[in-house]
Amino acid sequence: MIDLSVLTIIFLILMVVLGFVFWVIMLVDSAQRKFKQSSEKIVWLLVVILTGTVGALIYYFIVYMKDKNKSMKWFWWIFFSLIVVAFVLFLILASQIVYVD
């Protein structure tokens, strides 16, 4: 039987990998995007690089979402699926815990 702590570690590793992939996608997009001013590109690159996933989320909601030609629905579906799978596994394992007095 898989222990709850092992599943928690696996879930956290998947979330870190997914966050890193999201960060790389936003970093590449900010490096390749044509901004009105060159200083905007430098600012966004610094924001994404120095603040990590939080900066990538800020960039995503302020800049990336305005571009109608690009879509990251696949990313959000994977993220949502991981949350649902983790929750279901947690419920299954929580129901199997036996309390001993």
N, C-alpha and C positions, 0 to 999 in steps of 0.2 A: 504494500500500500504506500502511496506517495504521501509524504508528510506535508502539512500545510506550509511549513517554512520553505520547503523546496519549491512548491508552486508559487509562493510569494516571490522568491528569488528569480524564478523563470519569468514571471510576469514583469518584475522590475527591469530585468535585462531586456525584454522585448520592448518595454516602454522607452528605455534609454536608446536602444537601436532606432526605434521609430522617431524619437526626438532628434537624433543625430541626422537621420536621413532628411527629415524636414528642414533642419538647419542648413544642411548642404544644398538642398534645392533652393532655399531662399537666398543663400550666399551666391550661388551661381546666377540666379535670376537678377540679383542686385548688381552683379558685376557685368552682366551682359545687357541690361536694360539701358535704353537711350533716354536719359533724363533731359529736361529743358536746360538745366545748368550742370556743368561738370562738378560743381561743388556738392550738388545733391547726391551724386553717385558716391562721392567720398564719404559724405555723412552717413548714408545708408549702409555702406560697406563697414564703416566703423561701428555703427549701431549693431549690425548683425554679428560681426566678429566679436566685439567686446562684451556683448550681453547674452550671447549664446541663443538658446531656444526662446527665451523671452523676447529678445530683439527680433528673432525670426518671426515670432507671432505678431509683434507690433508691425513689422514690415509687411507681413501677409495681409493684415486687416487694413492698413493704411494705403499700401501701394499695389500689392499683387491682386487683391480682389477687384480693383477697378478695371483690370484688363479682362475684357469679356472673352478674349480668344484663348485664355488659359484656364484650365480647370484642375482642381485637386480633389475632386469628389472621391477618387480612388483612395487617397490618403485618409480622408475622414471616415470612409467606410471601413478601412482596415483598423483605424484607431477605435471606432465604435465597436467593431467585432471583437477586438481584444478585450475591451472593457466588459462586454457581455459574457465572453468565454470565462474571463477571470471571475466574474460574479457567480456564474453557474457552478464553476469548480469550487469556489468558496462555499456555496450553499451545500453542495454534495459532501464536501469534507466536514463541514460544520455539523451536518446531520449524522455523521459517523463517529463523532467524538463521544467517548464514553466517560462519564464522570464517575470517579471512584471516591468513596468516602473513607 
